[in-house]
């Protein structure tokens, strides 16, 4: 019996009817072209795929959000059928398999008055997000999602299955949380949940002429905020297309994202200086259940091609704000979406159990992303911005390297959004 016959889930080859569906994903710029796709149904299938690969390159895919280096030949392990999920309200934790998406955890945790440390997009895979650190909606209040992992199940390249905790293998446990590249295929993990049911959040939208002033106000505003308030500003060239609010279609605008884990009245007081600073196109701030937290960002839910990178900054010098607008604003050679995240708070504090998430001294994160109509032009535009930010850069966030190999290059076996 061959190794492909020993796998419980289906195995696909090029030319099979299901092959294209299994190799596609959210990211459409890069397409896997493996010799085999193992549609794993559990950890044992992953183990058999690793041993059966016999030295062939291996890649892993759950949702395809983080895919940046396509696999050519070899074995692609698809984990999207591994959707096991158990919530333990007493421990405030959830055990999740490698194919689980954030929306599943958000819904299951809410039944017990709890919430996960999820990101802006509910359709992203949980495991890959956490392996990169996990910068969530309430990150300044609770830190990185990787700070709240209590155990990890991993299949090693030799086919062995391990349950890894801080007690039995502290070094491997540390590296898997924040720098999981090349250490094995994560098949499941147990993550912490937090007692959050509602928050004060939403967005403030500002038209292009007022963006430079808004950024200056945002810089001053974030200098003294409680940890309970997590925010970012996205500068977006909105397309003129269905699905975009009519008021924003065809505009270049700023979108301030607010998530406050505290009383609504206090949130209103904290946000008042931003509201009063510049004219607003739209204001959606309100109290909302955590189950609607994705509405704060309204990330696109349809598959598309994109590339992007980031810079974690020790401070937000006024020069940085001018460079963002000049190099990646409306006059950029390719349309760029730039997001400026306020860091600090719990993100700056070391977790109770050490992990590999780096650059906790970063005060801000600048992300730049473009739809890849012209990949070379986008890369040049992003590179010019990173060069300008270099004097203040302390490093990169692994979660936001789109088109930059770290977690899914051929030969690396690490489960996630790739």
N, C-alpha and C positions, 0 to 999 in steps of 0.2 A: 504494500500500500504506500503510495507516494505521500509526501507531507501535505499536499493540497487536499488529499482525500481524508486526512485526519482532522482537518479543521471543521468545526461544527457549522460555522457560518459559510455563506457562499464565497467562492473564489472566482474572480473574473479575469479574462484575458482580453487583449485587444481584439475587436471584432465581435465580442459578446454584446448582446442587446443592452445590458445594464452597465456596460463599461464606462460610457461617457458620463452617465449620471453619477457614478461612483467617484469619478476623477474630477468632477466639477465642484465648485464651491463658491463662496461669497466673492472671493477675489478672482477676477476674470483675466487679469493681465498675464498670469503665469499658469500654465496648465501642466499637470502631472501626466507623464506618458510612461507608466510603469509596465513591466512585463507581466506582473500579477497585481491584482487588488484583493486583499484579504478583508472581507467585510466581517470584522470580528464581532462576536456576540458576547464575549467575556474574556477574562484574563488568560484563560487557557488557550484560546484562539491566538491571542497576541504572542504568547510563549511559543506556540507551534510555528507561527509565522517567522519569528526571529530565528529559531533553529533551522527552519526550512530554507531561509534565505541563503544560508551557506556562504556568507561573505559578499553577497550582492548588496548594493546600496539599499537602504531602507528609509522611508519617510512615513510620517503619521499625519492623518487629517481627521479633524472632527467636523468643523464647519467651513474651513477654508478662509477665515477672516485674516489670519496671519501668514498665509502662504506667500512666500517671496522667491524661493529657489525651487524651480520645478524639478521633479525627479524624472530622470531619463533612464528607463530600464529599471531593474530591481523590483522591490516589493513595496507597495503602498498599503499600509495598514489603516483601514477606515474604521474609526471608533464610533461612528454616529449611531450605531445600533446598541451601544452600551449605555443605556439610559437609566440604570438603577439609581434610586434616590430614596434615602430614609432620613427623616427629621427626628431628632431626639430633643424634645422641648426641655426635658430636665437638665440635660447637659448643654443646652443652647448650641447644638451642633447639627450638622447634616453630613451624611456619608453620600458621596456622589461618584458615579462612574465616569469614565473618560469622555463619553459622548453627551453628557448633560449640558444644557444651555442655561444661562442665568434666569430666563423667564420661568423655567420649571422650578428653580429653587426659590425665587421670589414668591411664586404662588403657593408653594408648599409651606414655606416658612410663615407666611402671613396667617395661615390657619391657626398658628400658635402664638400670634402676637410678636413675631420675630422677623428679622430681615437679614439677608446676606450682605456682604460688602461688595456688591455688584457694581459694574461700570455703567457707562451711559447707554450701551446697546444691549438689550435683553436677549438677542439672538446669538451673542458671542458665546463660545464654549468656555465653561468654567475653568477647566484644568489648564489650558494654555494661557489664559489670562493670569492665573495665579502663579504659574511657573515664571512669568515675566515680572512678577511683583504684585500687580493688581492695584491700579490707581482708581479708586471708586468714587461714587457719588458723595459719600460722607468721609472722604479720606482724611481730611484734617482733624476730624473728631476721633476716628478709630485707627488710623494708620493704613498701611498696605494690607491687602487681603492675605498676602503671604505671611503676615505676622500672626495670623489667626488659624493656621493649619496645625492640627494635632497629630496626624499620621498620614502616610502616603504608601500606597501599594504600587510597586514598580516591577516590571519585567526586565531583567537584565539581558544584555546581548547574548549571553550564553544560554538563555532560556529559563533561568531560575526565576522564581517569583519571591519577592521579599515584601514584608510589612515593615516599613521604616518609621521609627519614632526618634525623638531626641534622646531616649534612654538607650536604645539598642545600637544605634549608629549615628551619633551626633554630627559627624562630619558630612556624611551623605545627606542627612536630613537638612542640614544647613544649606548645602549646595542646591538641592532640589527646589528650595523655596527662594526663587529669585534668579537662579542661574542654572536652570535645569538642563541646559544643552548637553547632549551626548551622554547622559548618565543612565539612560534606560527609557522604556516606554511606561509612563505613569498610567496605570489602569484604573485607579480610584484614589480618593483622598477624603479625609474627614476635615471639615472646615467649621470655624466658629460662626455663630449667628449673634446678632445684637438685638436688644429689646427696643426696636423702633417700629412703630406702626404708621406714623404720620410725620410730615416735615413741612416746612414753609419753603416753597421753591417755585421756580419758573424762570422766565426770561425777560430781559429788557432789550429792545431792539433799537438801534441808533443808525441813522442814515449816514452815508459816506462823508459829507462835509464836516460832520461833528466827530468823526472817529479819532483824529489826533487828540482832541481835547478830552474825549472820553478816556483814552488810554492814560493820559496824565492824571486824571482824576482817580482812575482805578488804581494806579500805582500808589498814590497817597492814601487812598481808602484802605488798601490791604495792609498798610503798615501797622495797624493796631486793631486786629479783629479777634474775637474769641475763636477757639478751636472748633466750636460747633458750626462755624460757617465755612463751607467749602464753595469756591467759586472759580470761574474761568471766563475769559472773553474770547469769542471766535470771530474772526474777520472772514466774511464769506461772500464770494461773488455768486449770488443766487441765480440759478438758471431760470429762464422764462419758460416754464413748463408746468403741466398739471401736477398736482401734489404739493407744490410750493404755495404758501399763502399768497393770495393775490397782491397784498400790500408789499410783499417782498420780491415778487417776480421781476427778474432783470435788474435788480438793485445790487450794489455793493454795500453791505451793511455789517454792523457789529452786533453780535448776540451775546449779551452778558448772561451767564448761567449761574443761578443761585440755588444752593441747597443748605438750609439751616435746620439743624437738629435741636430745636428749642421752641419756646412759645412763639406763636404767630405775632403777637404784639411786639415782642422784642425783635423779631425778624424785620418787622415793618420799620422800627426805629433804626436798625442797623443799615437798612437799604436806602433810607431816606436821602442821604447825601448823593447817591448815584442817581436816584430818580430826579433830583433837583438840578443836577449838573448840566445836562444837555437836553434838547428836545428829544422826545421818544416817538418812534414809529408805532411801537406796540409794547404792551406791558401785560404779562401773563402771570405775575407773581400772585400766589394764593396758597392757602393751606391745602395739602393734598395727601392722599394715602401713599405710603411707600410703593405700593403696587403700581402707581402711576409715575414713578420717579423717572422713567425713560422720557416722559413728555418734557422734562426740563431741557433736554438736548435735542430731541427729534432727529436723531441720527438716521440717515437713509437706510431703509430696510431691504432694498433691492440689490442684487449682485452687480458689481461694476469693477472696472480696473482702476487701480490707484497705486501711488507710490509716495513715500514720505519718510521723514526723519525728524529728529528733535534735538534740542540742546537744553540741558539742565543748568540753570544759571544761579550763581551765588548771590546776585543782586540784580535789580532792574534799573540799570542806569538810564537816564533820559535818552542817551544815544541809541540804546536798544530799541526804544519805542519808535524813534525816527527811522531806524534801519528797517524795522518790520514793515512800516507803511511804504517806504521808498522802494525796497527790494522785493517785497511780496504782496504789495497792495494792488490797487486797481491798475497801476502802470506796469505790472510784472509781465515779462514776455510770455508766460503761461499763467492761466488762472491758478491762484494758490489759496488754499484755506489755511489760515494761521490760527492756532489756538494758544492762548496764554493762560496757564494754570497757576493759581496761587498755591504754593506748597507750604511747608512748615507745619506747625501744630504737631499732631501725633506722628506725622510722616517723618519728622526730624528726630524722634526719640527711638532708641533701640528697642526692639521687641523683647519680651520676657525670655524667649528662646532665640538665640542668634540665628540669623539667616543671611543670605547672600545679596539681599537688596542693597544696592550701593547709593552713594551720593545723597545721603540723608541731609547734608548741609545745604542742598539746593533750596533756594527761596522761591524760585519760579521755574516753570517748564514751558519752553516754546516749542510747539509742534507745527510742522508745515507739511501739507499734503496736497497732491494734485491728481486729478483724473488723468490717466496716461494716454492722451492722444498722441503726444510726442514725448516718449520717455527720456530721450537725451536732453531735450530742452528743459523738461521738468527737473532732471537731475542737476543741470547747470544752475537753474534758478534756486533750487534748494541749497546747493553748494555755496552760492554767493551769500545767502543769508547766514549759513553756518559760519562762514569765514568772518563775517561781520560780528557775529556773536562770540567768537572765539575768546576774546579777552575776559569774558565773564563766565565762560562755560566750565563746569566741573565734570561733566560726563554726559551720558545718554541714558534714556529710559528704554529698557528692553521691550516694553509693551508697545512702543510706537516706532518701530523700525520696519517700515513697509517698503520692501525692495532691498533690504539690507539683511544679509543672512546672519542669523544667530541661532534660530530654533528649529529650522526645518530643512537645512541643506542636506543634500544627498549624503547618506552615511550616518547622519545624526538621528538618533532614535529618541524622540521625546514627544509625548502626546500633547496635544493642545489645539488651539484654534487653527493651526496650519492645516 
